[in-house]
Amino acid sequence: MTGEIKKIHQIKVSTNGNLYRRIEFLLDNGNWAKTDICPDYRNYKKWAGVLQHGEGITVSGLRIRRTHEVDGDSTPTIITKSL
């Protein structure tokens, strides 16, 4: 699945004390979705390049876990960058 990153939230603390960052997407099918990425987990490395580019980029490789939720273990690939 492909989606445009609409918002990257600041790092927050979860209820169990872990730090995480929420990313919101507008998917190519018109739906909204989000994922939470935790710097302590190994999948964070997959998202590091995406986070550097910030909002407005389009990424492919998104797997949908549940309705409105992107699997944090997806392997995102940047296909367009914001201007």
Sequence and secondary structure as in RCSB ss.txt:
>XXXX:A:sequence
MTGEIKKIHQIKVSTNGNLYRRIEFLLDNGNWAKTDICPDYRNYKKWAGVLQHGEGITVSGLRIRRTHEVDGDST
PTIITKSL
>XXXX:A:secstr
  EEEEEE   EE TTS EEEEEEEEETTS EEEEEE TTSTTHHHHHHHHHH TT EEE   EEETTEE TT  
 EEEE   
